[in-house]
Amino acid sequence: MTPELIVNLGQETIKTTLMLAGPLLLCALIVGLLVSIFQAVTQINEATLSFIPKIVAIAVALLVCAPWMLDVISKFTTTLYENISTYVR
């Protein structure tokens, strides 16, 4: 394994991880921001208020994005298995 191959494999792994986690984290960020604005406007200072909307939003985002996420991780895994002879050398 050459250093370039290791760096490329690391970059692809990080890119795939960010692609998989990105939609869920973005959804949680937007819902958290909206709940925070709602709390600021209504002056409700309850820390646990944001958990249920975030959980529901992430569950919906996971249901919507699951086929795409499965496709991304399947392609990444298939590529790893197809190139395993290159990695072993």
N, C-alpha and C positions, 0 to 999 in steps of 0.2 A: 504494500500500500504506500502510495506516495503521499507526501504532505498535502498536495493539491487535492487529491481524492478525498482525504480526510476532511479538509476544510469544506469542500463542495458537499460532502455528505452531511456535515454539521449544519451548513447553511440551508440545505433542503429540509433537514429535520426541524430546524427553528422556524422556517417559512411555513411548513405544514402545521406545526403546532400553533402558530399565530393565526393561520387560516381557520383552524378548527375552533380555537378559543375566542377569536375575534367577534363573531356575531353574538355569542352569549354575553361576553363582557360588555359589548356596546349596548346591548339591550338592558343589562343591569345598570349601566351608567346612566342611560336616558331615564329609566324609571326612577332610579335613585334621585336624580336631579329634579324630576317632576314632583316627587314626594317631598323633597326638601323645600322646593318653592311653595308647595301647598302648606307645609308646616310653618314656613316663615310668614305666609300671608294670614293664616288663621291663628298663629301664635300657639300652636300645639307643640309642646316640647316633649314628645314621647319617642324614645330611641327605638323602640320595637315596632313602631308603626310602619316602617319601610320594609320589613322582612316579607310580609305576605304579598304585597304587590310585586316585589322583586322575584319571589319564588314562582308566582303565577306567570310573570312575564318571561322568565327563563324557561319555564316548562313549555310555554307556547312557542318561544323561539326555537327550542330544541325539537319540538314536533314539526315545525316548519322547515328547519334546516337539516334535520336528521338524514334525509336521503342524500343531500349534497355532501354532508360531512362524511357519510359512509363511503360515498364515491371517492372523495379525496383521500381518505385513509386507505382505501382498497388499492387505489392506483399507486400510492406511495409504498405500500407493502409489496405489491406485485413487482414494482421496480427494484426494490431491495432484493427480493428473491431471485429475480432474473439476473441481477448483476453480482450475485454472491461469489461467483468464480473470480470476478475482477477484484473484489474486496479481499479475498483470501490470499492472492498473490503478493 
